[in-house]
Amino acid sequence: MRGHSFSQKNNELFVSTRTGIEIPACYSEATRSPEDKLWEEAMIEELQSYEANETWELPEIQRILDNKWVYRIKTNTDGSLL
């Protein structure tokens, strides 16, 4: 598993360097970045996908788990942006 984590970080650095887009570490960084509108569009699209697929249901009287946005720039196998 350690190798995967290392290669994922290398890939993020490569994509960030190649595109000039800094990948935010958290929501507040995403909202303050020059690409804030793009990150916001991606978050809205992700939430709409969850809702359309009825991915979750909210149980009554249960503790809701915390969550965290994870930001990535997706690329095709040839390295071009999706």
PDB file of N, CA, C and O in Angstrom:
ATOM      1  N   MET A   1       0.821  -1.179   0.000  1.00  0.00           N
ATOM      2  CA  MET A   1       0.000   0.000   0.000  1.00  0.00           C
ATOM      3  C   MET A   1       0.873   1.255   0.000  1.00  0.00           C
ATOM      4  O   MET A   1       0.479   2.277  -0.561  1.00  0.00           O
ATOM      5  N   ARG A   2       2.025   1.193   0.605  1.00  0.00           N
ATOM      6  CA  ARG A   2       2.909   2.345   0.677  1.00  0.00           C
ATOM      7  C   ARG A   2       3.320   2.818  -0.715  1.00  0.00           C
ATOM      8  O   ARG A   2       3.380   4.020  -0.972  1.00  0.00           O
ATOM      9  N   GLY A   3       3.601   1.873  -1.611  1.00  0.00           N
ATOM     10  CA  GLY A   3       3.989   2.217  -2.974  1.00  0.00           C
ATOM     11  C   GLY A   3       2.891   2.968  -3.709  1.00  0.00           C
ATOM     12  O   GLY A   3       3.169   3.909  -4.452  1.00  0.00           O
ATOM     13  N   HIS A   4       1.643   2.555  -3.506  1.00  0.00           N
ATOM     14  CA  HIS A   4       0.515   3.214  -4.161  1.00  0.00           C
ATOM     15  C   HIS A   4       0.400   4.662  -3.701  1.00  0.00           C
ATOM     16  O   HIS A   4       0.208   5.562  -4.518  1.00  0.00           O
ATOM     17  N   SER A   5       0.516   4.886  -2.411  1.00  0.00           N
ATOM     18  CA  SER A   5       0.422   6.237  -1.864  1.00  0.00           C
ATOM     19  C   SER A   5       1.515   7.129  -2.441  1.00  0.00           C
ATOM     20  O   SER A   5       1.264   8.281  -2.796  1.00  0.00           O
ATOM     21  N   PHE A   6       2.725   6.591  -2.531  1.00  0.00           N
ATOM     22  CA  PHE A   6       3.841   7.367  -3.066  1.00  0.00           C
ATOM     23  C   PHE A   6       3.597   7.714  -4.529  1.00  0.00           C
ATOM     24  O   PHE A   6       3.815   8.853  -4.941  1.00  0.00           O
ATOM     25  N   SER A   7       3.144   6.734  -5.321  1.00  0.00           N
ATOM     26  CA  SER A   7       2.914   6.996  -6.740  1.00  0.00           C
ATOM     27  C   SER A   7       1.755   7.961  -6.945  1.00  0.00           C
ATOM     28  O   SER A   7       1.782   8.760  -7.882  1.00  0.00           O
ATOM     29  N   GLN A   8       0.737   7.907  -6.092  1.00  0.00           N
ATOM     30  CA  GLN A   8      -0.383   8.842  -6.182  1.00  0.00           C
ATOM     31  C   GLN A   8       0.112  10.267  -5.935  1.00  0.00           C
ATOM     32  O   GLN A   8      -0.289  11.192  -6.641  1.00  0.00           O
ATOM     33  N   LYS A   9       0.977  10.448  -4.942  1.00  0.00           N
ATOM     34  CA  LYS A   9       1.521  11.780  -4.660  1.00  0.00           C
ATOM     35  C   LYS A   9       2.385  12.268  -5.812  1.00  0.00           C
ATOM     36  O   LYS A   9       2.334  13.444  -6.172  1.00  0.00           O
ATOM     37  N   ASN A  10       3.175  11.378  -6.392  1.00  0.00           N
ATOM     38  CA  ASN A  10       3.988  11.759  -7.551  1.00  0.00           C
ATOM     39  C   ASN A  10       3.099  12.174  -8.718  1.00  0.00           C
ATOM     40  O   ASN A  10       3.386  13.158  -9.399  1.00  0.00           O
ATOM     41  N   ASN A  11       2.025  11.428  -8.949  1.00  0.00           N
ATOM     42  CA  ASN A  11       1.107  11.754 -10.031  1.00  0.00           C
ATOM     43  C   ASN A  11       0.461  13.119  -9.796  1.00  0.00           C
ATOM     44  O   ASN A  11       0.344  13.914 -10.728  1.00  0.00           O
ATOM     45  N   GLU A  12       0.041  13.396  -8.561  1.00  0.00           N
ATOM     46  CA  GLU A  12      -0.562  14.690  -8.243  1.00  0.00           C
ATOM     47  C   GLU A  12       0.426  15.817  -8.484  1.00  0.00           C
ATOM     48  O   GLU A  12       0.056  16.859  -9.026  1.00  0.00           O
ATOM     49  N   LEU A  13       1.665  15.626  -8.094  1.00  0.00           N
ATOM     50  CA  LEU A  13       2.690  16.641  -8.303  1.00  0.00           C
ATOM     51  C   LEU A  13       2.916  16.855  -9.793  1.00  0.00           C
ATOM     52  O   LEU A  13       3.033  17.993 -10.247  1.00  0.00           O
ATOM     53  N   PHE A  14       2.978  15.772 -10.553  1.00  0.00           N
ATOM     54  CA  PHE A  14       3.168  15.869 -12.000  1.00  0.00           C
ATOM     55  C   PHE A  14       2.018  16.642 -12.648  1.00  0.00           C
ATOM     56  O   PHE A  14       2.249  17.563 -13.431  1.00  0.00           O
ATOM     57  N   VAL A  15       0.789  16.267 -12.321  1.00  0.00           N
ATOM     58  CA  VAL A  15      -0.383  16.926 -12.910  1.00  0.00           C
ATOM     59  C   VAL A  15      -0.431  18.384 -12.496  1.00  0.00           C
ATOM     60  O   VAL A  15      -0.714  19.254 -13.320  1.00  0.00           O
ATOM     61  N   SER A  16      -0.159  18.660 -11.235  1.00  0.00           N
ATOM     62  CA  SER A  16      -0.166  20.036 -10.744  1.00  0.00           C
ATOM     63  C   SER A  16       0.882  20.882 -11.459  1.00  0.00           C
ATOM     64  O   SER A  16       0.609  22.017 -11.847  1.00  0.00           O
ATOM     65  N   THR A  17       2.074  20.334 -11.630  1.00  0.00           N
ATOM     66  CA  THR A  17       3.155  21.045 -12.312  1.00  0.00           C
ATOM     67  C   THR A  17       2.809  21.257 -13.781  1.00  0.00           C
ATOM     68  O   THR A  17       3.021  22.341 -14.323  1.00  0.00           O
ATOM     69  N   ARG A  18       2.281  20.232 -14.415  1.00  0.00           N
ATOM     70  CA  ARG A  18       1.959  20.286 -15.843  1.00  0.00           C
ATOM     71  C   ARG A  18       0.832  21.270 -16.148  1.00  0.00           C
ATOM     72  O   ARG A  18       0.887  21.978 -17.153  1.00  0.00           O
ATOM     73  N   THR A  19      -0.192  21.322 -15.287  1.00  0.00           N
ATOM     74  CA  THR A  19      -1.356  22.167 -15.549  1.00  0.00           C
ATOM     75  C   THR A  19      -1.236  23.548 -14.935  1.00  0.00           C
ATOM     76  O   THR A  19      -1.944  24.471 -15.338  1.00  0.00           O
ATOM     77  N   GLY A  20      -0.346  23.700 -13.964  1.00  0.00           N
ATOM     78  CA  GLY A  20      -0.241  24.972 -13.256  1.00  0.00           C
ATOM     79  C   GLY A  20      -1.347  25.160 -12.232  1.00  0.00           C
ATOM     80  O   GLY A  20      -1.478  26.236 -11.649  1.00  0.00           O
ATOM     81  N   ILE A  21      -2.143  24.122 -12.009  1.00  0.00           N
ATOM     82  CA  ILE A  21      -3.234  24.183 -11.039  1.00  0.00           C
ATOM     83  C   ILE A  21      -2.773  23.529  -9.749  1.00  0.00           C
ATOM     84  O   ILE A  21      -2.369  22.366  -9.744  1.00  0.00           O
ATOM     85  N   GLU A  22      -2.835  24.274  -8.662  1.00  0.00           N
ATOM     86  CA  GLU A  22      -2.463  23.709  -7.365  1.00  0.00           C
ATOM     87  C   GLU A  22      -3.656  22.938  -6.813  1.00  0.00           C
ATOM     88  O   GLU A  22      -4.770  23.458  -6.754  1.00  0.00           O
ATOM     89  N   ILE A  23      -3.415  21.709  -6.415  1.00  0.00           N
ATOM     90  CA  ILE A  23      -4.489  20.865  -5.895  1.00  0.00           C
ATOM     91  C   ILE A  23      -4.719  21.217  -4.427  1.00  0.00           C
ATOM     92  O   ILE A  23      -3.806  21.095  -3.610  1.00  0.00           O
ATOM     93  N   PRO A  24      -5.941  21.657  -4.087  1.00  0.00           N
ATOM     94  CA  PRO A  24      -6.216  22.056  -2.705  1.00  0.00           C
ATOM     95  C   PRO A  24      -6.224  20.862  -1.754  1.00  0.00           C
ATOM     96  O   PRO A  24      -6.593  19.748  -2.128  1.00  0.00           O
ATOM     97  N   ALA A  25      -5.810  21.122  -0.523  1.00  0.00           N
ATOM     98  CA  ALA A  25      -5.790  20.076   0.497  1.00  0.00           C
ATOM     99  C   ALA A  25      -7.108  20.009   1.259  1.00  0.00           C
ATOM    100  O   ALA A  25      -7.398  19.000   1.902  1.00  0.00           O
ATOM    101  N   CYS A  26      -7.912  21.075   1.193  1.00  0.00           N
ATOM    102  CA  CYS A  26      -9.168  21.115   1.932  1.00  0.00           C
ATOM    103  C   CYS A  26     -10.147  22.072   1.251  1.00  0.00           C
ATOM    104  O   CYS A  26      -9.786  22.782   0.313  1.00  0.00           O
ATOM    105  N   TYR A  27     -11.375  22.080   1.731  1.00  0.00           N
ATOM    106  CA  TYR A  27     -12.437  22.898   1.148  1.00  0.00           C
ATOM    107  C   TYR A  27     -12.078  24.385   1.160  1.00  0.00           C
ATOM    108  O   TYR A  27     -12.281  25.081   0.166  1.00  0.00           O
ATOM    109  N   SER A  28     -11.549  24.868   2.272  1.00  0.00           N
ATOM    110  CA  SER A  28     -11.236  26.304   2.346  1.00  0.00           C
ATOM    111  C   SER A  28     -10.166  26.700   1.332  1.00  0.00           C
ATOM    112  O   SER A  28     -10.221  27.798   0.777  1.00  0.00           O
ATOM    113  N   GLU A  29      -9.204  25.830   1.086  1.00  0.00           N
ATOM    114  CA  GLU A  29      -8.196  26.112   0.054  1.00  0.00           C
ATOM    115  C   GLU A  29      -8.843  26.131  -1.329  1.00  0.00           C
ATOM    116  O   GLU A  29      -8.497  26.964  -2.168  1.00  0.00           O
ATOM    117  N   ALA A  30      -9.771  25.224  -1.565  1.00  0.00           N
ATOM    118  CA  ALA A  30     -10.451  25.169  -2.865  1.00  0.00           C
ATOM    119  C   ALA A  30     -11.239  26.446  -3.119  1.00  0.00           C
ATOM    120  O   ALA A  30     -11.247  26.961  -4.237  1.00  0.00           O
ATOM    121  N   THR A  31     -11.902  26.960  -2.087  1.00  0.00           N
ATOM    122  CA  THR A  31     -12.717  28.164  -2.261  1.00  0.00           C
ATOM    123  C   THR A  31     -11.883  29.431  -2.375  1.00  0.00           C
ATOM    124  O   THR A  31     -12.390  30.464  -2.810  1.00  0.00           O
ATOM    125  N   ARG A  32     -10.623  29.369  -1.993  1.00  0.00           N
ATOM    126  CA  ARG A  32      -9.739  30.541  -2.104  1.00  0.00           C
ATOM    127  C   ARG A  32      -8.814  30.462  -3.314  1.00  0.00           C
ATOM    128  O   ARG A  32      -8.057  31.397  -3.576  1.00  0.00           O
ATOM    129  N   SER A  33      -8.868  29.365  -4.044  1.00  0.00           N
ATOM    130  CA  SER A  33      -7.948  29.195  -5.167  1.00  0.00           C
ATOM    131  C   SER A  33      -8.439  29.974  -6.386  1.00  0.00           C
ATOM    132  O   SER A  33      -9.622  30.305  -6.473  1.00  0.00           O
ATOM    133  N   PRO A  34      -7.541  30.268  -7.326  1.00  0.00           N
ATOM    134  CA  PRO A  34      -7.953  30.941  -8.565  1.00  0.00           C
ATOM    135  C   PRO A  34      -8.956  30.106  -9.376  1.00  0.00           C
ATOM    136  O   PRO A  34      -9.703  30.650 -10.190  1.00  0.00           O
ATOM    137  N   GLU A  35      -8.969  28.806  -9.153  1.00  0.00           N
ATOM    138  CA  GLU A  35      -9.880  27.907  -9.868  1.00  0.00           C
ATOM    139  C   GLU A  35     -11.113  27.577  -9.037  1.00  0.00           C
ATOM    140  O   GLU A  35     -11.742  26.541  -9.250  1.00  0.00           O
ATOM    141  N   ASP A  36     -11.466  28.451  -8.086  1.00  0.00           N
ATOM    142  CA  ASP A  36     -12.557  28.152  -7.156  1.00  0.00           C
ATOM    143  C   ASP A  36     -13.864  27.791  -7.852  1.00  0.00           C
ATOM    144  O   ASP A  36     -14.586  26.915  -7.377  1.00  0.00           O
ATOM    145  N   LYS A  37     -14.181  28.436  -8.948  1.00  0.00           N
ATOM    146  CA  LYS A  37     -15.434  28.136  -9.666  1.00  0.00           C
ATOM    147  C   LYS A  37     -15.392  26.724 -10.267  1.00  0.00           C
ATOM    148  O   LYS A  37     -16.406  26.026 -10.281  1.00  0.00           O
ATOM    149  N   LEU A  38     -14.233  26.312 -10.757  1.00  0.00           N
ATOM    150  CA  LEU A  38     -14.104  24.958 -11.315  1.00  0.00           C
ATOM    151  C   LEU A  38     -14.245  23.897 -10.227  1.00  0.00           C
ATOM    152  O   LEU A  38     -14.910  22.881 -10.428  1.00  0.00           O
ATOM    153  N   TRP A  39     -13.611  24.137  -9.062  1.00  0.00           N
ATOM    154  CA  TRP A  39     -13.732  23.184  -7.960  1.00  0.00           C
ATOM    155  C   TRP A  39     -15.184  23.122  -7.492  1.00  0.00           C
ATOM    156  O   TRP A  39     -15.698  22.041  -7.203  1.00  0.00           O
ATOM    157  N   GLU A  40     -15.852  24.289  -7.414  1.00  0.00           N
ATOM    158  CA  GLU A  40     -17.248  24.325  -6.984  1.00  0.00           C
ATOM    159  C   GLU A  40     -18.134  23.542  -7.959  1.00  0.00           C
ATOM    160  O   GLU A  40     -19.002  22.780  -7.531  1.00  0.00           O
ATOM    161  N   GLU A  41     -17.923  23.725  -9.253  1.00  0.00           N
ATOM    162  CA  GLU A  41     -18.684  22.975 -10.259  1.00  0.00           C
ATOM    163  C   GLU A  41     -18.480  21.469 -10.085  1.00  0.00           C
ATOM    164  O   GLU A  41     -19.430  20.693 -10.183  1.00  0.00           O
ATOM    165  N   ALA A  42     -17.248  21.068  -9.831  1.00  0.00           N
ATOM    166  CA  ALA A  42     -16.948  19.642  -9.649  1.00  0.00           C
ATOM    167  C   ALA A  42     -17.641  19.095  -8.399  1.00  0.00           C
ATOM    168  O   ALA A  42     -18.148  17.973  -8.418  1.00  0.00           O
ATOM    169  N   MET A  43     -17.669  19.876  -7.314  1.00  0.00           N
ATOM    170  CA  MET A  43     -18.330  19.427  -6.088  1.00  0.00           C
ATOM    171  C   MET A  43     -19.835  19.296  -6.301  1.00  0.00           C
ATOM    172  O   MET A  43     -20.446  18.331  -5.842  1.00  0.00           O
ATOM    173  N   ILE A  44     -20.436  20.264  -6.998  1.00  0.00           N
ATOM    174  CA  ILE A  44     -21.870  20.209  -7.278  1.00  0.00           C
ATOM    175  C   ILE A  44     -22.188  18.992  -8.139  1.00  0.00           C
ATOM    176  O   ILE A  44     -23.160  18.281  -7.884  1.00  0.00           O
ATOM    177  N   GLU A  45     -21.371  18.757  -9.153  1.00  0.00           N
ATOM    178  CA  GLU A  45     -21.564  17.590 -10.023  1.00  0.00           C
ATOM    179  C   GLU A  45     -21.477  16.288  -9.227  1.00  0.00           C
ATOM    180  O   GLU A  45     -22.263  15.367  -9.451  1.00  0.00           O
ATOM    181  N   GLU A  46     -20.533  16.213  -8.311  1.00  0.00           N
ATOM    182  CA  GLU A  46     -20.368  15.005  -7.484  1.00  0.00           C
ATOM    183  C   GLU A  46     -21.594  14.787  -6.599  1.00  0.00           C
ATOM    184  O   GLU A  46     -22.097  13.667  -6.510  1.00  0.00           O
ATOM    185  N   LEU A  47     -22.080  15.845  -5.946  1.00  0.00           N
ATOM    186  CA  LEU A  47     -23.261  15.723  -5.089  1.00  0.00           C
ATOM    187  C   LEU A  47     -24.498  15.339  -5.902  1.00  0.00           C
ATOM    188  O   LEU A  47     -25.303  14.521  -5.456  1.00  0.00           O
ATOM    189  N   GLN A  48     -24.650  15.922  -7.085  1.00  0.00           N
ATOM    190  CA  GLN A  48     -25.785  15.584  -7.942  1.00  0.00           C
ATOM    191  C   GLN A  48     -25.732  14.114  -8.359  1.00  0.00           C
ATOM    192  O   GLN A  48     -26.769  13.460  -8.471  1.00  0.00           O
ATOM    193  N   SER A  49     -24.542  13.604  -8.585  1.00  0.00           N
ATOM    194  CA  SER A  49     -24.374  12.195  -8.933  1.00  0.00           C
ATOM    195  C   SER A  49     -24.821  11.301  -7.774  1.00  0.00           C
ATOM    196  O   SER A  49     -25.507  10.301  -7.988  1.00  0.00           O
ATOM    197  N   TYR A  50     -24.430  11.661  -6.549  1.00  0.00           N
ATOM    198  CA  TYR A  50     -24.856  10.890  -5.375  1.00  0.00           C
ATOM    199  C   TYR A  50     -26.374  10.885  -5.257  1.00  0.00           C
ATOM    200  O   TYR A  50     -26.985   9.843  -5.018  1.00  0.00           O
ATOM    201  N   GLU A  51     -26.983  12.070  -5.429  1.00  0.00           N
ATOM    202  CA  GLU A  51     -28.436  12.178  -5.308  1.00  0.00           C
ATOM    203  C   GLU A  51     -29.144  11.396  -6.418  1.00  0.00           C
ATOM    204  O   GLU A  51     -30.115  10.687  -6.151  1.00  0.00           O
ATOM    205  N   ALA A  52     -28.669  11.518  -7.650  1.00  0.00           N
ATOM    206  CA  ALA A  52     -29.295  10.823  -8.780  1.00  0.00           C
ATOM    207  C   ALA A  52     -29.224   9.307  -8.617  1.00  0.00           C
ATOM    208  O   ALA A  52     -30.141   8.591  -9.019  1.00  0.00           O
ATOM    209  N   ASN A  53     -28.140   8.824  -8.031  1.00  0.00           N
ATOM    210  CA  ASN A  53     -27.953   7.382  -7.835  1.00  0.00           C
ATOM    211  C   ASN A  53     -28.492   6.889  -6.502  1.00  0.00           C
ATOM    212  O   ASN A  53     -28.359   5.713  -6.164  1.00  0.00           O
ATOM    213  N   GLU A  54     -29.107   7.803  -5.741  1.00  0.00           N
ATOM    214  CA  GLU A  54     -29.630   7.472  -4.410  1.00  0.00           C
ATOM    215  C   GLU A  54     -28.590   6.695  -3.605  1.00  0.00           C
ATOM    216  O   GLU A  54     -28.851   5.611  -3.085  1.00  0.00           O
ATOM    217  N   THR A  55     -27.415   7.289  -3.525  1.00  0.00           N
ATOM    218  CA  THR A  55     -26.259   6.642  -2.916  1.00  0.00           C
ATOM    219  C   THR A  55     -26.383   6.456  -1.409  1.00  0.00           C
ATOM    220  O   THR A  55     -25.778   5.543  -0.847  1.00  0.00           O
ATOM    221  N   TRP A  56     -27.149   7.299  -0.757  1.00  0.00           N
ATOM    222  CA  TRP A  56     -27.226   7.194   0.691  1.00  0.00           C
ATOM    223  C   TRP A  56     -28.644   7.449   1.171  1.00  0.00           C
ATOM    224  O   TRP A  56     -29.486   7.986   0.451  1.00  0.00           O
ATOM    225  N   GLU A  57     -28.875   7.050   2.404  1.00  0.00           N
ATOM    226  CA  GLU A  57     -30.090   7.440   3.105  1.00  0.00           C
ATOM    227  C   GLU A  57     -29.661   7.868   4.496  1.00  0.00           C
ATOM    228  O   GLU A  57     -28.687   7.350   5.042  1.00  0.00           O
ATOM    229  N   LEU A  58     -30.377   8.797   5.055  1.00  0.00           N
ATOM    230  CA  LEU A  58     -30.035   9.338   6.362  1.00  0.00           C
ATOM    231  C   LEU A  58     -30.879   8.637   7.424  1.00  0.00           C
ATOM    232  O   LEU A  58     -32.081   8.885   7.516  1.00  0.00           O
ATOM    233  N   PRO A  59     -30.264   7.761   8.230  1.00  0.00           N
ATOM    234  CA  PRO A  59     -31.029   7.055   9.263  1.00  0.00           C
ATOM    235  C   PRO A  59     -31.398   7.999  10.413  1.00  0.00           C
ATOM    236  O   PRO A  59     -30.672   8.943  10.723  1.00  0.00           O
ATOM    237  N   GLU A  60     -32.533   7.718  11.027  1.00  0.00           N
ATOM    238  CA  GLU A  60     -32.958   8.531  12.162  1.00  0.00           C
ATOM    239  C   GLU A  60     -32.141   8.171  13.402  1.00  0.00           C
ATOM    240  O   GLU A  60     -31.734   7.024  13.585  1.00  0.00           O
ATOM    241  N   ILE A  61     -31.917   9.153  14.228  1.00  0.00           N
ATOM    242  CA  ILE A  61     -31.266   9.002  15.533  1.00  0.00           C
ATOM    243  C   ILE A  61     -29.932   8.255  15.437  1.00  0.00           C
ATOM    244  O   ILE A  61     -29.635   7.404  16.276  1.00  0.00           O
ATOM    245  N   GLN A  62     -29.161   8.560  14.457  1.00  0.00           N
ATOM    246  CA  GLN A  62     -27.830   7.979  14.328  1.00  0.00           C
ATOM    247  C   GLN A  62     -26.820   9.102  14.181  1.00  0.00           C
ATOM    248  O   GLN A  62     -27.121  10.151  13.610  1.00  0.00           O
ATOM    249  N   ARG A  63     -25.650   8.884  14.686  1.00  0.00           N
ATOM    250  CA  ARG A  63     -24.575   9.863  14.557  1.00  0.00           C
ATOM    251  C   ARG A  63     -24.121   9.890  13.101  1.00  0.00           C
ATOM    252  O   ARG A  63     -23.825   8.849  12.513  1.00  0.00           O
ATOM    253  N   ILE A  64     -24.069  11.074  12.535  1.00  0.00           N
ATOM    254  CA  ILE A  64     -23.633  11.227  11.152  1.00  0.00           C
ATOM    255  C   ILE A  64     -22.109  11.278  11.122  1.00  0.00           C
ATOM    256  O   ILE A  64     -21.493  11.998  11.908  1.00  0.00           O
ATOM    257  N   LEU A  65     -21.511  10.529  10.231  1.00  0.00           N
ATOM    258  CA  LEU A  65     -20.054  10.503  10.111  1.00  0.00           C
ATOM    259  C   LEU A  65     -19.542  11.786   9.474  1.00  0.00           C
ATOM    260  O   LEU A  65     -20.199  12.375   8.615  1.00  0.00           O
ATOM    261  N   ASP A  66     -18.378  12.203   9.900  1.00  0.00           N
ATOM    262  CA  ASP A  66     -17.729  13.347   9.272  1.00  0.00           C
ATOM    263  C   ASP A  66     -17.274  12.944   7.874  1.00  0.00           C
ATOM    264  O   ASP A  66     -17.081  11.765   7.579  1.00  0.00           O
ATOM    265  N   ASN A  67     -17.111  13.946   7.030  1.00  0.00           N
ATOM    266  CA  ASN A  67     -16.595  13.662   5.697  1.00  0.00           C
ATOM    267  C   ASN A  67     -15.583  14.723   5.307  1.00  0.00           C
ATOM    268  O   ASN A  67     -15.387  15.708   6.018  1.00  0.00           O
ATOM    269  N   LYS A  68     -14.955  14.509   4.183  1.00  0.00           N
ATOM    270  CA  LYS A  68     -13.911  15.416   3.729  1.00  0.00           C
ATOM    271  C   LYS A  68     -13.879  15.375   2.207  1.00  0.00           C
ATOM    272  O   LYS A  68     -13.945  14.302   1.607  1.00  0.00           O
ATOM    273  N   TRP A  69     -13.776  16.536   1.591  1.00  0.00           N
ATOM    274  CA  TRP A  69     -13.602  16.594   0.146  1.00  0.00           C
ATOM    275  C   TRP A  69     -12.164  16.233  -0.188  1.00  0.00           C
ATOM    276  O   TRP A  69     -11.230  16.686   0.473  1.00  0.00           O
ATOM    277  N   VAL A  70     -11.994  15.421  -1.210  1.00  0.00           N
ATOM    278  CA  VAL A  70     -10.665  15.069  -1.702  1.00  0.00           C
ATOM    279  C   VAL A  70     -10.586  15.577  -3.135  1.00  0.00           C
ATOM    280  O   VAL A  70     -11.389  15.187  -3.984  1.00  0.00           O
ATOM    281  N   TYR A  71      -9.629  16.436  -3.397  1.00  0.00           N
ATOM    282  CA  TYR A  71      -9.517  17.081  -4.699  1.00  0.00           C
ATOM    283  C   TYR A  71      -8.448  16.405  -5.540  1.00  0.00           C
ATOM    284  O   TYR A  71      -7.344  16.138  -5.066  1.00  0.00           O
ATOM    285  N   ARG A  72      -8.790  16.130  -6.800  1.00  0.00           N
ATOM    286  CA  ARG A  72      -7.869  15.516  -7.748  1.00  0.00           C
ATOM    287  C   ARG A  72      -8.135  16.111  -9.122  1.00  0.00           C
ATOM    288  O   ARG A  72      -9.247  16.548  -9.417  1.00  0.00           O
ATOM    289  N   ILE A  73      -7.123  16.123  -9.942  1.00  0.00           N
ATOM    290  CA  ILE A  73      -7.283  16.470 -11.345  1.00  0.00           C
ATOM    291  C   ILE A  73      -7.204  15.155 -12.098  1.00  0.00           C
ATOM    292  O   ILE A  73      -6.166  14.493 -12.097  1.00  0.00           O
ATOM    293  N   LYS A  74      -8.293  14.780 -12.737  1.00  0.00           N
ATOM    294  CA  LYS A  74      -8.356  13.489 -13.424  1.00  0.00           C
ATOM    295  C   LYS A  74      -7.758  13.607 -14.819  1.00  0.00           C
ATOM    296  O   LYS A  74      -7.971  14.585 -15.536  1.00  0.00           O
ATOM    297  N   THR A  75      -6.997  12.570 -15.176  1.00  0.00           N
ATOM    298  CA  THR A  75      -6.362  12.545 -16.495  1.00  0.00           C
ATOM    299  C   THR A  75      -6.652  11.229 -17.201  1.00  0.00           C
ATOM    300  O   THR A  75      -6.957  10.218 -16.568  1.00  0.00           O
ATOM    301  N   ASN A  76      -6.552  11.263 -18.509  1.00  0.00           N
ATOM    302  CA  ASN A  76      -6.639  10.047 -19.319  1.00  0.00           C
ATOM    303  C   ASN A  76      -5.319   9.294 -19.204  1.00  0.00           C
ATOM    304  O   ASN A  76      -4.359   9.817 -18.637  1.00  0.00           O
ATOM    305  N   THR A  77      -5.256   8.089 -19.726  1.00  0.00           N
ATOM    306  CA  THR A  77      -4.030   7.296 -19.656  1.00  0.00           C
ATOM    307  C   THR A  77      -2.862   7.956 -20.376  1.00  0.00           C
ATOM    308  O   THR A  77      -1.704   7.697 -20.046  1.00  0.00           O
ATOM    309  N   ASP A  78      -3.157   8.811 -21.363  1.00  0.00           N
ATOM    310  CA  ASP A  78      -2.081   9.507 -22.074  1.00  0.00           C
ATOM    311  C   ASP A  78      -1.640  10.792 -21.375  1.00  0.00           C
ATOM    312  O   ASP A  78      -0.767  11.505 -21.870  1.00  0.00           O
ATOM    313  N   GLY A  79      -2.248  11.085 -20.217  1.00  0.00           N
ATOM    314  CA  GLY A  79      -1.866  12.271 -19.451  1.00  0.00           C
ATOM    315  C   GLY A  79      -2.690  13.507 -19.747  1.00  0.00           C
ATOM    316  O   GLY A  79      -2.539  14.523 -19.070  1.00  0.00           O
ATOM    317  N   SER A  80      -3.567  13.442 -20.754  1.00  0.00           N
ATOM    318  CA  SER A  80      -4.407  14.600 -21.061  1.00  0.00           C
ATOM    319  C   SER A  80      -5.512  14.728 -20.011  1.00  0.00           C
ATOM    320  O   SER A  80      -5.923  13.741 -19.402  1.00  0.00           O
ATOM    321  N   LEU A  81      -5.978  15.941 -19.815  1.00  0.00           N
ATOM    322  CA  LEU A  81      -7.006  16.190 -18.810  1.00  0.00           C
ATOM    323  C   LEU A  81      -8.355  15.662 -19.266  1.00  0.00           C
ATOM    324  O   LEU A  81      -8.699  15.724 -20.446  1.00  0.00           O
ATOM    325  N   LEU A  82      -9.118  15.136 -18.300  1.00  0.00           N
ATOM    326  CA  LEU A  82     -10.484  14.673 -18.609  1.00  0.00           C
ATOM    327  C   LEU A  82     -11.407  15.858 -18.717  1.00  0.00           C
ATOM    328  O   LEU A  82     -12.600  15.690 -18.971  1.00  0.00           O
TER     329      LEU A  82
END
